[in-house]
Amino acid sequence: MSEPDTALFVVSEEGYWAEECIEPLTTLDAAGVDVSVATPSGSPPEVDERSLDPDDVGEETAAEYREIHETDDRLRDPEPLAAVEAGDYDAVVFPGGHGTVWDVNQDRHARAALREAVAGDDGVALVVCHAVGILAFTRTDDGGFLVDGRDVTGFPNEWEEGIVDDLDRIEGRKLPYWVEDEVVAAGGNWDAELDADTSVAVDGDLITARGPGSSSEAAETLLAELGVETVA
């Protein structure tokens, strides 16, 4: 019997978006993938409370997400990112949320994990929503941007405009950059497919997803790229 596929989730301590982490996490669990979780410092990740609003996601879903956030041992006791080796995993997953712009996307070990998954001999990466911003800061071994020339989607400027105030603040905190601007500047071929219900892009070993509503499709795409058969 072959060993199960493995995945490392790199989750923000500053605030991850519940659906973008938990939908892929539970989808991979159900498919028999062995999932581990790491955060930049090894502290438990915070969940963005806006992503648990019953008015937006429904009371049942909000309660389910909160229970998983509070009780899943992997989320409550994650590994420090510097202590794990991305090359040991078949996939590395970067859930989104505004929190990623302040920690995961700026973390050198997170960038190294992404580079290993995408540019290494093995592995595949799934990067969701605001976490796509990490592509603007991740370089290949020869110094070029990892995203240069790649087809990607992610959290679009048009959506960000409806969230931040006139001073680029979100709940009083300054947003240091907008994902679309930075990824395009690094050479990414950006298309968030704003007229479509979901947006998932695959370019080589890099999978990107636009936002919360694309999380389930992104997880299924990752399973397909791993060659994991799922039960319909």
N, C-alpha and C positions, 0 to 999 in steps of 0.2 A: 504494500500500500504506500502510495507516494505521500510525502510530507505536505501539509497544507500550505497554501500561499500565505505570506506574511505582509503586514502593512504597518507603517509607523505614521501616527497622526501627530502633527506638530501644531499645538493648540495655544492660542493667545492667553496670557495671564491678565491682559488688560481688558478683555471682553470679546469672547467669540460669539458668533451668531448661532443660536441653538440649532436651527434646521440644517445649517451648513456643516455642522459637525455631527449631529446625532443621526440624521438620515443616512449619510454614508457609513457611519459607524455601525448602525444596526443592520444596514443592507449587507455590509461585508461580513458581519457576524453571522447573519442568516445563511450566507453562502459558504460558510466554513473557513473564512479567512481569519488567521490569527492576528489580532490587532493589538498593538501597543500604543501608548500615549506618552509624548514628551512635551514639556514646556521649556521656555528659555532657561529658567532658573531651577526647575523641578518643583516649584510651588503649584498647588492646584489652580487650574485655570478659572477665571471668572467668566460668567455668562452675561451677555448684554441683556439686561432686563427688558429692553424694548422688544427683544425677540421672543419673549414669553408673555406678550400681551394677549389675553384671551379674546379681545375684540378683533385682533388681527389674525390669529392662528386657530381660534376656537378654544373653548375651555378644556376639552378632552386632550387636545394636542399639547396645549400649554402645560397641563398637569403631567402628561407623559414625559415631556422634555425636561421639566424641572426634577421629576423623580430620577431620571437617568443622570442628570447633572449632579444631583446630590448623593446618589447611591452607587454609581458605577465605580468600582475600585480603581479602574484605569484612569479615570478623570480625577478621582480624589487623591490618588497617590502616583502621580506621573514621574517619569524619569527626567533627570536634568538633560537637556538636549546635548550638552557637551559630552555626556557619558555614553551616548549611543552612537552606533555606526550605521549610517544610512545604507551602506553597501550590504548589510546583513539582511535587508528587507527587499521584498519583491516590489513594493510600492511605497511611496511617501505621499501623504495627504496633508494639504495645508487648508484647513477650514478658514472661512473668512470672518468678517466682523470688523468694525472700525478699530477695535483694539489691536489688530495686526499691524496697523501703520506705525504704532509706537513701540512694538516689541519684536514680533516674529520677523517682519520684513527688514528690520534693522539688525538682525542677529547674524553674526558671521557663521555660526554653526548651522543655522537654518539655511543660509545661502549655500553652504557646502553640501548640505543634505540634498537640496534641490539640484545642484550641479551634478552630484553623484548619480541621482536618479535619472536625470535627463541626458547627460553627456557621457555617463559611464557605459561600460559594456553591457550591464544588465540594469533592470529596474524601469519604473515608470512613475511619473508624478501627476497628481491631481491637485490643482490649485484653484481655489474658489473665491470669487467676489473680491473683497478688499485685499485678500492675501495675494492676489495676482500682482499687486504692487511690488512684491519681492523680486519680480522679474526685472524691474528697473534698476536693481542694485546687485544682481547676480552676474558675475562674469565667468567666461570659460577659462580654461587653463592658459590660453594664449592672450587673454586680456580683453577680448571682445565681449559684448553683452550676449548673454545666453539667449535672450529673446529676439535678437536681431534677425529679421527675415522670417520669423515664425508667425503662423496664424494663431491669434489668441482672441479671447473674449474676457470680459471682466466687468467690474462695477463701473458704469459709464458716468461721464460728467453730467449728463442730463439728469440722472437720478441724484447725484451729489448736490446739485443746485437746489433741490427741494428739501435738503436736510440741513446743510450748514447755514449760518446766518451771514450777514453782509461782511463780517470780519473773518469768515472761514472757521467759525467756532461751532462745535457740536456739544450741546449741554455745557457751554462755558469753556470747553477745551479747544485750543487751536488745532485744526487739522493741518499737519505739516506739508502735505502734498495731496494731489488728486491722482488716483490710480491711472486713469486713462492718459492724462498728460505725460506722466513719467514713463509709462510703458511705450507709448508712441515715440517719445524722445529717444528711448533706448533702441528703437528700430523695429518694434513689434508691429505686425500687420493686424491692426485692431478692427474688430467688427463685433459689437455687442448685440447685433441683430435686434434692434429695439422694436421692430414690428412683429417679432416672434414671441410666443409664450415662454419659450425656454431658449437658452443659448449655451451650447457646449461645443468647444473646438478641440480637435485632435491634430497635433503636428508632431510626428515622430513619437518620442516617449513623453511628450508634454500634453496633458489634458487640462484645459481651463474651463471654468464655468462662470456665468455672469453673476448669479446671485442666488438667494434662497430658493426661489421657485425652480431653479435648474439643478438643485442638489441631488435629487433622486435620479434624474437622468444621468448626471455626472457619475454617480456611484455605479450605475448599471454599465456605463461606458467603460469605467475602470475595470470592472469585472470582465467585460468582453476583451479588453486589451490584455488582461492577465490570462485569458483563456479559461476562466472559471465558468463552468456550466451552472446555470441556475434552474430551479424548478419553477415552471410557469404557474 
